[in-house]
Amino acid sequence: MIRVLIADDHAVVRRGLRTFLELQDEIEVVGEAEDGGQALTEAERLDPDVILLDLVMPRVDGIAALHGLRERSPRSRVIVLTTFLDDDKLLPAVRAGAAGYLLKDVEPKELVGAIRTVHSGEALLHPAAAARVMAELVESGRPRPAELLTPRENEVLALIARGRSNKVIARELGVSEKTVKTHVSNLLGKLGVTDRTQAALYAVREGLVPRT
């Protein structure tokens, strides 16, 4: 049997989920919670296999509950069941340890399948949620533009931010003005900006030179 705890602040939702899930031979609904705080208490008391967790609940919301469940019921696997696909809810939920993320319009059979999947140790995300998580992983693994610059290009950028001309930069670095122009062209491309002013603003914003 897969022992399930339902945490949702809407009694109608809890009742509907319980009614359907109790028709499944391999699933037993062992408890309900109407907010995140009660979910923590019930999870610790009941030690469920799977928790169906809403995110928007009074007092203690789902994200806070997810963090607490790591300590209070570490064995339980959590499926977030929500109406929201916003990044400010999806990404924190995944980071906090949700094993599943589904929308409340999920088909009943798909929900049962998700419970089985998560209980077996796998993860399951709504397709749109999975796409957003993948995009975030790609973005977070991408180096900052400044990290693509060579040491010399960083020197040139810092001098641009201080208002130096190519001629002055060449003199200060002991290179030709043509070489400076090449460095400027390269760093503009790497930073994704079109002119020296934008490059200077980027350098100040990223703390490469002190603000004046």
N, CA and C atoms as a LAMMPS dump frame, in Angstrom:
ITEM: TIMESTEP
0
ITEM: NUMBER OF ATOMS
636
ITEM: BOX BOUNDS ff ff ff
-5.0000000000000000e+02 5.0000000000000000e+02
-5.0000000000000000e+02 5.0000000000000000e+02
-5.0000000000000000e+02 5.0000000000000000e+02
ITEM: ATOMS id mol type element x y z
1 1 1 N 0.836 -1.205 0
2 1 2 C 0 0 0
3 1 3 C 0.867 1.25 0
4 2 1 N 0.417 2.255 -0.741
5 2 2 C 1.075 3.56 -0.735
6 2 3 C 0.253 4.462 0.17
7 3 1 N 0.851 4.896 1.261
8 3 2 C 0.137 5.702 2.252
9 3 3 C 0.268 7.177 1.896
10 4 1 N -0.859 7.861 1.714
11 4 2 C -0.871 9.223 1.183
12 4 3 C -1.468 10.196 2.193
13 5 1 N -0.817 11.359 2.316
14 5 2 C -1.342 12.477 3.105
15 5 3 C -1.706 13.595 2.134
16 6 1 N -2.915 14.165 2.287
17 6 2 C -3.385 15.247 1.421
18 6 3 C -3.333 16.563 2.197
19 7 1 N -2.612 17.554 1.665
20 7 2 C -2.514 18.86 2.317
21 7 3 C -3.012 19.938 1.369
22 8 1 N -4.173 20.489 1.681
23 8 2 C -4.788 21.532 0.849
24 8 3 C -5.746 22.321 1.724
25 9 1 N -5.799 23.633 1.528
26 9 2 C -6.65 24.437 2.403
27 9 3 C -8.124 24.419 1.984
28 10 1 N -8.446 23.8 0.86
29 10 2 C -9.841 23.702 0.423
30 10 3 C -10.403 22.319 0.753
31 11 1 N -11.41 22.306 1.605
32 11 2 C -12.002 21.036 2.036
33 11 3 C -12.573 20.249 0.863
34 12 1 N -13.146 20.96 -0.116
35 12 2 C -13.735 20.282 -1.272
36 12 3 C -12.653 19.543 -2.057
37 13 1 N -11.491 20.171 -2.202
38 13 2 C -10.384 19.528 -2.92
39 13 3 C -9.923 18.289 -2.162
40 14 1 N -9.752 18.433 -0.854
41 14 2 C -9.313 17.285 -0.04
42 14 3 C -10.309 16.138 -0.145
43 15 1 N -11.583 16.483 -0.051
44 15 2 C -12.618 15.44 -0.084
45 15 3 C -12.645 14.74 -1.438
46 16 1 N -12.509 15.521 -2.51
47 16 2 C -12.52 14.939 -3.843
48 16 3 C -11.329 14.021 -4.07
49 17 1 N -10.159 14.455 -3.636
50 17 2 C -8.968 13.623 -3.78
51 17 3 C -9.088 12.339 -2.967
52 18 1 N -9.554 12.485 -1.735
53 18 2 C -9.695 11.304 -0.878
54 18 3 C -10.672 10.304 -1.495
55 19 1 N -11.826 10.797 -1.961
56 19 2 C -12.848 9.918 -2.526
57 19 3 C -12.3 9.123 -3.7
58 20 1 N -11.564 9.812 -4.585
59 20 2 C -11.026 9.117 -5.75
60 20 3 C -9.894 8.167 -5.371
61 21 1 N -8.956 8.642 -4.563
62 21 2 C -7.783 7.826 -4.248
63 21 3 C -8.149 6.581 -3.458
64 22 1 N -9.176 6.668 -2.629
65 22 2 C -9.556 5.5 -1.835
66 22 3 C -10.201 4.406 -2.679
67 23 1 N -10.501 4.731 -3.946
68 23 2 C -11.015 3.706 -4.865
69 23 3 C -9.885 2.868 -5.456
70 24 1 N -8.645 3.337 -5.247
71 24 2 C -7.49 2.627 -5.803
72 24 3 C -7.029 1.557 -4.805
73 25 1 N -6.861 0.353 -5.306
74 25 2 C -6.524 -0.762 -4.424
75 25 3 C -5.211 -0.564 -3.681
76 26 1 N -4.224 0.073 -4.341
77 26 2 C -2.882 0.146 -3.749
78 26 3 C -2.62 1.442 -2.994
79 27 1 N -3.647 2.294 -2.843
80 27 2 C -3.461 3.589 -2.183
81 27 3 C -4.365 3.7 -0.956
82 28 1 N -3.775 4.178 0.121
83 28 2 C -4.533 4.426 1.35
84 28 3 C -4.315 5.875 1.778
85 29 1 N -5.372 6.654 1.885
86 29 2 C -5.273 8.026 2.373
87 29 3 C -5.254 7.974 3.892
88 30 1 N -4.114 8.315 4.484
89 30 2 C -3.954 8.164 5.928
90 30 3 C -4.26 9.44 6.699
91 31 1 N -4.375 10.588 5.986
92 31 2 C -4.657 11.817 6.712
93 31 3 C -4.821 13.012 5.798
94 32 1 N -5.283 14.113 6.396
95 32 2 C -5.466 15.373 5.677
96 32 3 C -4.899 16.516 6.51
97 33 1 N -4.543 17.602 5.814
98 33 2 C -4.06 18.808 6.492
99 33 3 C -4.585 20.012 5.733
100 34 1 N -4.951 21.056 6.467
101 34 2 C -5.531 22.23 5.81
102 34 3 C -4.551 23.389 5.677
103 35 1 N -3.339 23.248 6.163
104 35 2 C -2.295 24.246 5.921
105 35 3 C -0.93 23.588 6.106
106 36 1 N 0.132 24.342 5.804
107 36 2 C 1.465 23.773 5.874
108 36 3 C 1.881 23.341 7.262
109 37 1 N 1.456 24.086 8.268
110 37 2 C 1.806 23.725 9.634
111 37 3 C 1.2 22.399 10.032
112 38 1 N -0.066 22.221 9.69
113 38 2 C -0.729 20.952 10
114 38 3 C -0.124 19.824 9.167
115 39 1 N 0.298 20.132 7.945
116 39 2 C 0.939 19.119 7.106
117 39 3 C 2.216 18.602 7.763
118 40 1 N 2.994 19.504 8.364
119 40 2 C 4.214 19.097 9.056
120 40 3 C 3.898 18.195 10.245
121 41 1 N 2.893 18.602 11.018
122 41 2 C 2.517 17.824 12.195
123 41 3 C 2.012 16.438 11.809
124 42 1 N 1.132 16.394 10.813
125 42 2 C 0.559 15.117 10.391
126 42 3 C 1.59 14.224 9.707
127 43 1 N 2.486 14.834 8.96
128 43 2 C 3.526 14.047 8.299
129 43 3 C 4.446 13.393 9.317
130 44 1 N 4.783 14.139 10.349
131 44 2 C 5.643 13.585 11.397
132 44 3 C 4.933 12.472 12.159
133 45 1 N 3.63 12.654 12.371
134 45 2 C 2.853 11.67 13.126
135 45 3 C 2.563 10.412 12.307
136 46 1 N 2.244 10.595 11.024
137 46 2 C 1.755 9.477 10.207
138 46 3 C 2.841 8.82 9.351
139 47 1 N 3.931 9.543 9.08
140 47 2 C 5.014 9.03 8.238
141 47 3 C 4.475 8.484 6.914
142 48 1 N 3.784 9.331 6.126
143 48 2 C 3.212 8.845 4.865
144 48 3 C 4.294 8.577 3.816
145 49 1 N 3.956 7.757 2.841
146 49 2 C 4.88 7.501 1.734
147 49 3 C 4.908 8.685 0.776
148 50 1 N 3.728 9.231 0.498
149 50 2 C 3.598 10.333 -0.461
150 50 3 C 2.706 11.415 0.138
151 51 1 N 3.098 12.672 -0.074
152 51 2 C 2.291 13.814 0.379
153 51 3 C 1.872 14.617 -0.84
154 52 1 N 0.56 14.829 -0.997
155 52 2 C 0.05 15.735 -2.023
156 52 3 C -0.059 17.108 -1.385
157 53 1 N 0.717 18.064 -1.865
158 53 2 C 0.871 19.338 -1.167
159 53 3 C 0.503 20.521 -2.049
160 54 1 N -0.47 21.309 -1.591
161 54 2 C -0.785 22.572 -2.248
162 54 3 C 0.288 23.593 -1.863
163 55 1 N 0.487 24.611 -2.7
164 55 2 C 1.507 25.618 -2.381
165 55 3 C 0.933 26.835 -1.668
166 56 1 N -0.246 27.277 -2.097
167 56 2 C -0.828 28.495 -1.517
168 56 3 C -1.804 28.101 -0.416
169 57 1 N -1.317 28.199 0.816
170 57 2 C -2.132 27.86 1.985
171 57 3 C -1.905 28.895 3.074
172 58 1 N -2.863 29.075 3.981
173 58 2 C -2.7 30.068 5.043
174 58 3 C -1.662 29.64 6.075
175 59 1 N -1.197 30.622 6.828
176 59 2 C -0.242 30.44 7.926
177 59 3 C 1.108 29.925 7.426
178 60 1 N 1.23 28.655 7.163
179 60 2 C 2.481 28.106 6.622
180 60 3 C 2.207 27.628 5.197
181 61 1 N 2.863 28.253 4.206
182 61 2 C 2.581 27.872 2.827
183 61 3 C 3.352 26.616 2.428
184 62 1 N 3.114 26.176 1.197
185 62 2 C 3.696 24.923 0.746
186 62 3 C 5.213 24.931 0.664
187 63 1 N 5.801 26.049 0.241
188 63 2 C 7.264 26.126 0.128
189 63 3 C 7.908 25.973 1.506
190 64 1 N 7.372 26.693 2.481
191 64 2 C 7.903 26.581 3.844
192 64 3 C 7.705 25.158 4.372
193 65 1 N 6.571 24.566 4.051
194 65 2 C 6.311 23.196 4.499
195 65 3 C 7.303 22.219 3.875
196 66 1 N 7.63 22.418 2.608
197 66 2 C 8.603 21.55 1.945
198 66 3 C 9.939 21.56 2.68
199 67 1 N 10.379 22.739 3.058
200 67 2 C 11.645 22.836 3.801
201 67 3 C 11.543 22.093 5.132
202 68 1 N 10.41 22.251 5.818
203 68 2 C 10.237 21.6 7.104
204 68 3 C 10.128 20.09 6.994
205 69 1 N 9.558 19.618 5.901
206 69 2 C 9.376 18.177 5.725
207 69 3 C 10.7 17.439 5.582
208 70 1 N 11.727 18.131 5.174
209 70 2 C 13.044 17.492 5.075
210 70 3 C 13.489 16.942 6.424
211 71 1 N 13.141 17.665 7.488
212 71 2 C 13.529 17.235 8.829
213 71 3 C 12.433 16.428 9.512
214 72 1 N 11.194 16.838 9.328
215 72 2 C 10.101 16.222 10.074
216 72 3 C 9.66 14.883 9.488
217 73 1 N 9.782 14.73 8.166
218 73 2 C 9.35 13.485 7.532
219 73 3 C 10.219 13.218 6.303
220 74 1 N 11.503 12.98 6.512
221 74 2 C 12.456 12.882 5.389
222 74 3 C 12.18 11.736 4.427
223 75 1 N 11.485 10.711 4.891
224 75 2 C 11.216 9.566 4.02
225 75 3 C 10.085 9.846 3.04
226 76 1 N 9.196 10.774 3.388
227 76 2 C 8.027 11.063 2.553
228 76 3 C 8.444 11.732 1.241
229 77 1 N 7.78 11.33 0.176
230 77 2 C 7.994 11.94 -1.135
231 77 3 C 6.841 12.91 -1.392
232 78 1 N 7.167 14.115 -1.85
233 78 2 C 6.157 15.17 -1.971
234 78 3 C 5.839 15.458 -3.434
235 79 1 N 4.54 15.443 -3.737
236 79 2 C 4.055 15.903 -5.039
237 79 3 C 3.335 17.225 -4.814
238 80 1 N 3.833 18.283 -5.397
239 80 2 C 3.127 19.564 -5.351
240 80 3 C 1.948 19.475 -6.319
241 81 1 N 0.761 19.793 -5.819
242 81 2 C -0.456 19.781 -6.623
243 81 3 C -1.058 21.172 -6.526
244 82 1 N -0.918 21.961 -7.593
245 82 2 C -1.234 23.378 -7.51
246 82 3 C -1.883 23.868 -8.795
247 83 1 N -2.311 25.114 -8.791
248 83 2 C -2.848 25.734 -10.003
249 83 3 C -1.818 26.658 -10.637
250 84 1 N -0.642 26.768 -10.045
251 84 2 C 0.34 27.763 -10.479
252 84 3 C 1.552 27.131 -11.16
253 85 1 N 1.985 27.787 -12.248
254 85 2 C 3.224 27.4 -12.914
255 85 3 C 4.229 28.55 -12.898
256 86 1 N 3.997 29.541 -12.036
257 86 2 C 4.891 30.693 -11.962
258 86 3 C 6.279 30.259 -11.499
259 87 1 N 7.302 30.903 -12.058
260 87 2 C 8.678 30.572 -11.679
261 87 3 C 8.937 30.798 -10.188
262 88 1 N 8.243 31.801 -9.6
263 88 2 C 8.496 32.1 -8.189
264 88 3 C 7.892 31.044 -7.263
265 89 1 N 7.121 30.12 -7.805
266 89 2 C 6.597 29.007 -7.019
267 89 3 C 7.219 27.682 -7.469
268 90 1 N 7.279 27.49 -8.779
269 90 2 C 7.82 26.242 -9.325
270 90 3 C 9.271 26.008 -8.921
271 91 1 N 10.131 26.963 -9.202
272 91 2 C 11.561 26.752 -8.959
273 91 3 C 11.889 26.596 -7.471
274 92 1 N 11.331 27.445 -6.578
275 92 2 C 11.587 27.211 -5.148
276 92 3 C 11.082 25.856 -4.67
277 93 1 N 9.967 25.389 -5.222
278 93 2 C 9.422 24.086 -4.805
279 93 3 C 10.366 22.957 -5.204
280 94 1 N 10.886 23.024 -6.418
281 94 2 C 11.822 21.992 -6.872
282 94 3 C 13.105 22.044 -6.061
283 95 1 N 13.593 23.27 -5.81
284 95 2 C 14.819 23.408 -5.011
285 95 3 C 14.615 22.884 -3.588
286 96 1 N 13.384 23.021 -3.082
287 96 2 C 13.108 22.607 -1.703
288 96 3 C 12.889 21.109 -1.578
289 97 1 N 12.905 20.403 -2.711
290 97 2 C 12.85 18.945 -2.616
291 97 3 C 11.596 18.266 -3.13
292 98 1 N 10.708 19.01 -3.823
293 98 2 C 9.515 18.361 -4.371
294 98 3 C 9.922 17.293 -5.382
295 99 1 N 9.356 16.11 -5.256
296 99 2 C 9.653 15.02 -6.194
297 99 3 C 8.721 15.059 -7.393
298 100 1 N 7.619 15.779 -7.257
299 100 2 C 6.671 15.905 -8.357
300 100 3 C 6.056 17.287 -8.353
301 101 1 N 5.631 17.748 -9.52
302 101 2 C 4.975 19.055 -9.625
303 101 3 C 3.899 18.93 -10.696
304 102 1 N 2.624 18.942 -10.246
305 102 2 C 1.498 18.755 -11.152
306 102 3 C 0.479 19.871 -10.957
307 103 1 N -0.297 20.116 -11.99
308 103 2 C -1.382 21.087 -11.896
309 103 3 C -2.671 20.378 -11.496
310 104 1 N -3.568 21.124 -10.88
311 104 2 C -4.783 20.514 -10.346
312 104 3 C -5.755 20.048 -11.428
313 105 1 N -5.479 20.409 -12.681
314 105 2 C -6.343 19.904 -13.755
315 105 3 C -5.847 18.563 -14.293
316 106 1 N -4.898 17.943 -13.582
317 106 2 C -4.371 16.649 -13.997
318 106 3 C -5.494 15.611 -14.033
319 107 1 N -5.426 14.723 -15.012
320 107 2 C -6.416 13.652 -15.086
321 107 3 C -6.238 12.702 -13.898
322 108 1 N -7.331 12.198 -13.329
323 108 2 C -7.229 11.315 -12.154
324 108 3 C -6.269 10.147 -12.34
325 109 1 N -6.323 9.503 -13.515
326 109 2 C -5.431 8.364 -13.756
327 109 3 C -3.962 8.805 -13.783
328 110 1 N -3.72 10.027 -14.295
329 110 2 C -2.356 10.538 -14.331
330 110 3 C -1.862 10.812 -12.914
331 111 1 N -2.751 11.276 -12.045
332 111 2 C -2.368 11.53 -10.659
333 111 3 C -1.989 10.225 -9.962
334 112 1 N -2.767 9.192 -10.187
335 112 2 C -2.442 7.879 -9.606
336 112 3 C -1.087 7.405 -10.122
337 113 1 N -0.871 7.567 -11.419
338 113 2 C 0.415 7.185 -11.998
339 113 3 C 1.562 7.971 -11.402
340 114 1 N 1.32 9.261 -11.143
341 114 2 C 2.355 10.109 -10.55
342 114 3 C 2.682 9.65 -9.135
343 115 1 N 1.673 9.298 -8.38
344 115 2 C 1.892 8.805 -7.015
345 115 3 C 2.741 7.538 -7.041
346 116 1 N 2.423 6.641 -7.952
347 116 2 C 3.222 5.416 -8.076
348 116 3 C 4.658 5.73 -8.479
349 117 1 N 4.808 6.637 -9.448
350 117 2 C 6.142 6.987 -9.953
351 117 3 C 7.006 7.587 -8.855
352 118 1 N 6.44 8.548 -8.14
353 118 2 C 7.19 9.225 -7.08
354 118 3 C 7.498 8.263 -5.939
355 119 1 N 6.548 7.402 -5.619
356 119 2 C 6.756 6.424 -4.552
357 119 3 C 7.885 5.46 -4.885
358 120 1 N 8.077 5.205 -6.171
359 120 2 C 9.139 4.287 -6.594
360 120 3 C 10.519 4.928 -6.588
361 121 1 N 10.559 6.218 -6.248
362 121 2 C 11.848 6.892 -6.148
363 121 3 C 12.182 7.794 -7.316
364 122 1 N 11.295 7.886 -8.284
365 122 2 C 11.544 8.733 -9.439
366 122 3 C 10.89 10.101 -9.237
367 123 1 N 11.187 11.021 -10.16
368 123 2 C 10.593 12.351 -10.122
369 123 3 C 9.648 12.494 -11.303
370 124 1 N 8.646 13.348 -11.156
371 124 2 C 7.689 13.554 -12.228
372 124 3 C 7.204 14.997 -12.197
373 125 1 N 7.406 15.7 -13.311
374 125 2 C 6.988 17.09 -13.411
375 125 3 C 6.002 17.256 -14.561
376 126 1 N 5.059 18.164 -14.374
377 126 2 C 4.199 18.575 -15.475
378 126 3 C 5.111 19.002 -16.634
379 127 1 N 4.769 18.663 -17.898
380 127 2 C 5.657 18.989 -19.023
381 127 3 C 6.095 20.448 -19.061
382 128 1 N 5.181 21.37 -18.807
383 128 2 C 5.556 22.785 -18.825
384 128 3 C 6.5 23.108 -17.674
385 129 1 N 6.286 22.462 -16.52
386 129 2 C 7.173 22.674 -15.377
387 129 3 C 8.561 22.124 -15.676
388 130 1 N 8.608 20.956 -16.307
389 130 2 C 9.899 20.36 -16.65
390 130 3 C 10.673 21.257 -17.597
391 131 1 N 9.98 21.853 -18.571
392 131 2 C 10.643 22.737 -19.527
393 131 3 C 11.231 23.952 -18.826
394 132 1 N 10.495 24.499 -17.86
395 132 2 C 11.001 25.681 -17.146
396 132 3 C 12.189 25.332 -16.262
397 133 1 N 12.13 24.183 -15.625
398 133 2 C 13.247 23.754 -14.779
399 133 3 C 14.495 23.539 -15.632
400 134 1 N 14.335 22.917 -16.792
401 134 2 C 15.472 22.705 -17.681
402 134 3 C 16.058 24.029 -18.147
403 135 1 N 15.203 24.979 -18.474
404 135 2 C 15.683 26.297 -18.902
405 135 3 C 16.465 26.973 -17.787
406 136 1 N 15.988 26.827 -16.561
407 136 2 C 16.683 27.419 -15.415
408 136 3 C 18.042 26.757 -15.217
409 137 1 N 18.12 25.443 -15.375
410 137 2 C 19.391 24.745 -15.221
411 137 3 C 20.398 25.198 -16.269
412 138 1 N 19.916 25.351 -17.498
413 138 2 C 20.799 25.818 -18.571
414 138 3 C 21.303 27.219 -18.268
415 139 1 N 20.365 28.083 -17.835
416 139 2 C 20.728 29.477 -17.555
417 139 3 C 21.691 29.576 -16.382
418 140 1 N 21.447 28.792 -15.334
419 140 2 C 22.31 28.863 -14.147
420 140 3 C 23.697 28.31 -14.424
421 141 1 N 23.798 27.413 -15.421
422 141 2 C 25.103 26.852 -15.748
423 141 3 C 25.882 27.678 -16.747
424 142 1 N 25.246 28.733 -17.24
425 142 2 C 25.881 29.59 -18.23
426 142 3 C 26.799 30.59 -17.53
427 143 1 N 28.039 30.758 -17.988
428 143 2 C 28.946 31.688 -17.321
429 143 3 C 28.492 33.13 -17.482
430 144 1 N 28.786 33.965 -16.487
431 144 2 C 28.522 35.391 -16.599
432 144 3 C 29.366 35.956 -17.736
433 145 1 N 28.854 36.95 -18.485
434 145 2 C 29.617 37.502 -19.604
435 145 3 C 31.027 37.926 -19.211
436 146 1 N 31.171 38.538 -18.03
437 146 2 C 32.493 39.014 -17.613
438 146 3 C 33.483 37.874 -17.458
439 147 1 N 32.977 36.675 -17.16
440 147 2 C 33.86 35.52 -16.983
441 147 3 C 34.444 35.039 -18.306
442 148 1 N 33.864 35.512 -19.422
443 148 2 C 34.359 35.124 -20.735
444 148 3 C 35.522 36.005 -21.187
445 149 1 N 35.735 37.112 -20.499
446 149 2 C 36.784 38.049 -20.902
447 149 3 C 38.162 37.539 -20.489
448 150 1 N 39.154 37.816 -21.336
449 150 2 C 40.529 37.508 -20.976
450 150 3 C 41.012 38.533 -19.948
451 151 1 N 42.109 38.262 -19.241
452 151 2 C 42.649 39.246 -18.292
453 151 3 C 42.904 40.597 -18.945
454 152 1 N 43.444 40.587 -20.181
455 152 2 C 43.715 41.846 -20.864
456 152 3 C 42.426 42.587 -21.204
457 153 1 N 41.395 41.833 -21.637
458 153 2 C 40.117 42.471 -21.957
459 153 3 C 39.491 43.067 -20.704
460 154 1 N 39.676 42.421 -19.572
461 154 2 C 39.178 42.994 -18.317
462 154 3 C 39.9 44.292 -17.978
463 155 1 N 41.185 44.342 -18.24
464 155 2 C 41.947 45.58 -18.004
465 155 3 C 41.421 46.697 -18.897
466 156 1 N 41.196 46.365 -20.166
467 156 2 C 40.682 47.36 -21.101
468 156 3 C 39.301 47.836 -20.673
469 157 1 N 38.451 46.897 -20.255
470 157 2 C 37.101 47.248 -19.81
471 157 3 C 37.152 48.195 -18.607
472 158 1 N 38.031 47.898 -17.656
473 158 2 C 38.142 48.758 -16.475
474 158 3 C 38.571 50.173 -16.864
475 159 1 N 39.462 50.279 -17.836
476 159 2 C 39.925 51.603 -18.277
477 159 3 C 38.836 52.324 -19.071
478 160 1 N 38.058 51.576 -19.851
479 160 2 C 36.915 52.191 -20.548
480 160 3 C 35.955 52.78 -19.533
481 161 1 N 35.702 52.018 -18.466
482 161 2 C 34.773 52.475 -17.429
483 161 3 C 35.284 53.726 -16.72
484 162 1 N 36.585 53.918 -16.757
485 162 2 C 37.173 55.134 -16.155
486 162 3 C 37.25 56.284 -17.153
487 163 1 N 36.681 56.08 -18.332
488 163 2 C 36.602 57.152 -19.307
489 163 3 C 37.828 57.331 -20.185
490 164 1 N 38.723 56.346 -20.187
491 164 2 C 39.932 56.463 -20.992
492 164 3 C 39.627 56.219 -22.471
493 165 1 N 40.312 56.965 -23.335
494 165 2 C 40.197 56.757 -24.78
495 165 3 C 41.086 55.594 -25.196
496 166 1 N 40.896 55.103 -26.428
497 166 2 C 41.751 54.023 -26.918
498 166 3 C 43.227 54.424 -26.902
499 167 1 N 43.476 55.663 -27.256
500 167 2 C 44.859 56.143 -27.305
501 167 3 C 45.493 56.111 -25.92
502 168 1 N 44.754 56.556 -24.919
503 168 2 C 45.266 56.566 -23.541
504 168 3 C 45.417 55.136 -23.019
505 169 1 N 44.451 54.293 -23.34
506 169 2 C 44.518 52.887 -22.908
507 169 3 C 45.761 52.223 -23.496
508 170 1 N 46.02 52.491 -24.772
509 170 2 C 47.198 51.911 -25.426
510 170 3 C 48.47 52.347 -24.712
511 171 1 N 48.528 53.617 -24.358
512 171 2 C 49.717 54.123 -23.674
513 171 3 C 49.873 53.503 -22.295
514 172 1 N 48.768 53.37 -21.557
515 172 2 C 48.838 52.827 -20.191
516 172 3 C 49.194 51.342 -20.182
517 173 1 N 48.749 50.624 -21.205
518 173 2 C 49.016 49.185 -21.239
519 173 3 C 50.265 48.832 -22.044
520 174 1 N 50.818 49.823 -22.732
521 174 2 C 52.037 49.573 -23.503
522 174 3 C 51.796 48.744 -24.741
523 175 1 N 50.629 48.933 -25.369
524 175 2 C 50.316 48.212 -26.606
525 175 3 C 49.899 49.223 -27.661
526 176 1 N 49.71 48.735 -28.895
527 176 2 C 49.322 49.64 -29.969
528 176 3 C 47.837 49.987 -29.863
529 177 1 N 47.462 51.109 -30.457
530 177 2 C 46.068 51.517 -30.45
531 177 3 C 45.216 50.523 -31.239
532 178 1 N 45.804 49.927 -32.277
533 178 2 C 45.092 48.924 -33.059
534 178 3 C 44.758 47.71 -32.199
535 179 1 N 45.702 47.32 -31.335
536 179 2 C 45.466 46.181 -30.437
537 179 3 C 44.335 46.501 -29.467
538 180 1 N 44.313 47.732 -28.982
539 180 2 C 43.247 48.148 -28.063
540 180 3 C 41.899 48.071 -28.765
541 181 1 N 41.85 48.536 -30.023
542 181 2 C 40.595 48.488 -30.778
543 181 3 C 40.104 47.051 -30.917
544 182 1 N 41.034 46.122 -31.118
545 182 2 C 40.674 44.703 -31.227
546 182 3 C 40.104 44.2 -29.911
547 183 1 N 40.76 44.557 -28.795
548 183 2 C 40.262 44.144 -27.476
549 183 3 C 38.87 44.716 -27.213
550 184 1 N 38.671 45.989 -27.585
551 184 2 C 37.372 46.631 -27.363
552 184 3 C 36.291 45.915 -28.166
553 185 1 N 36.576 45.615 -29.416
554 185 2 C 35.605 44.929 -30.265
555 185 3 C 35.254 43.561 -29.685
556 186 1 N 36.272 42.84 -29.232
557 186 2 C 36.042 41.504 -28.67
558 186 3 C 35.204 41.56 -27.397
559 187 1 N 35.541 42.485 -26.508
560 187 2 C 34.824 42.519 -25.223
561 187 3 C 33.387 43.005 -25.402
562 188 1 N 33.159 43.907 -26.364
563 188 2 C 31.783 44.333 -26.626
564 188 3 C 30.937 43.146 -27.077
565 189 1 N 31.533 42.311 -27.94
566 189 2 C 30.811 41.14 -28.414
567 189 3 C 30.522 40.154 -27.299
568 190 1 N 31.501 39.915 -26.431
569 190 2 C 31.318 38.963 -25.342
570 190 3 C 30.298 39.45 -24.319
571 191 1 N 30.259 40.758 -24.106
572 191 2 C 29.317 41.31 -23.128
573 191 3 C 27.925 41.492 -23.724
574 192 1 N 27.818 41.403 -25.042
575 192 2 C 26.53 41.575 -25.69
576 192 3 C 26.049 43.006 -25.678
577 193 1 N 26.978 43.954 -25.705
578 193 2 C 26.624 45.378 -25.742
579 193 3 C 27.145 45.976 -27.042
580 194 1 N 26.653 47.179 -27.389
581 194 2 C 26.962 47.742 -28.703
582 194 3 C 27.938 48.908 -28.671
583 195 1 N 28.184 49.485 -27.502
584 195 2 C 29.099 50.623 -27.482
585 195 3 C 29.846 50.702 -26.153
586 196 1 N 30.783 51.637 -26.079
587 196 2 C 31.642 51.777 -24.909
588 196 3 C 30.862 52.213 -23.671
589 197 1 N 29.824 53.026 -23.887
590 197 2 C 29.031 53.496 -22.746
591 197 3 C 28.338 52.326 -22.053
592 198 1 N 27.724 51.45 -22.852
593 198 2 C 27.069 50.276 -22.276
594 198 3 C 28.08 49.369 -21.586
595 199 1 N 29.262 49.237 -22.178
596 199 2 C 30.311 48.42 -21.562
597 199 3 C 30.726 49.015 -20.22
598 200 1 N 30.854 50.352 -20.169
599 200 2 C 31.256 51.013 -18.925
600 200 3 C 30.194 50.817 -17.849
601 201 1 N 28.914 50.949 -18.235
602 201 2 C 27.827 50.745 -17.278
603 201 3 C 27.829 49.311 -16.759
604 202 1 N 28.085 48.353 -17.648
605 202 2 C 28.155 46.949 -17.236
606 202 3 C 29.275 46.761 -16.217
607 203 1 N 30.439 47.348 -16.492
608 203 2 C 31.595 47.198 -15.598
609 203 3 C 31.292 47.739 -14.208
610 204 1 N 30.606 48.87 -14.149
611 204 2 C 30.259 49.463 -12.852
612 204 3 C 29.222 48.602 -12.139
613 205 1 N 28.219 48.164 -12.902
614 205 2 C 27.144 47.343 -12.317
615 205 3 C 27.676 46.034 -11.75
616 206 1 N 28.655 45.445 -12.414
617 206 2 C 29.218 44.167 -11.982
618 206 3 C 30.334 44.333 -10.953
619 207 1 N 30.616 45.579 -10.567
620 207 2 C 31.637 45.808 -9.553
621 207 3 C 33.055 45.65 -10.056
622 208 1 N 33.261 45.727 -11.385
623 208 2 C 34.612 45.597 -11.924
624 208 3 C 35.427 46.857 -11.697
625 209 1 N 34.712 47.972 -11.498
626 209 2 C 35.372 49.241 -11.14
627 209 3 C 34.523 49.881 -10.054
628 210 1 N 35.117 50.684 -9.185
629 210 2 C 34.324 51.312 -8.128
630 210 3 C 33.374 52.351 -8.681
631 211 1 N 32.212 52.491 -8.035
632 211 2 C 31.266 53.543 -8.426
633 211 3 C 31.821 54.897 -8.004
634 212 1 N 31.599 55.891 -8.846
635 212 2 C 32.096 57.24 -8.51
636 212 3 C 30.949 58.142 -8.108
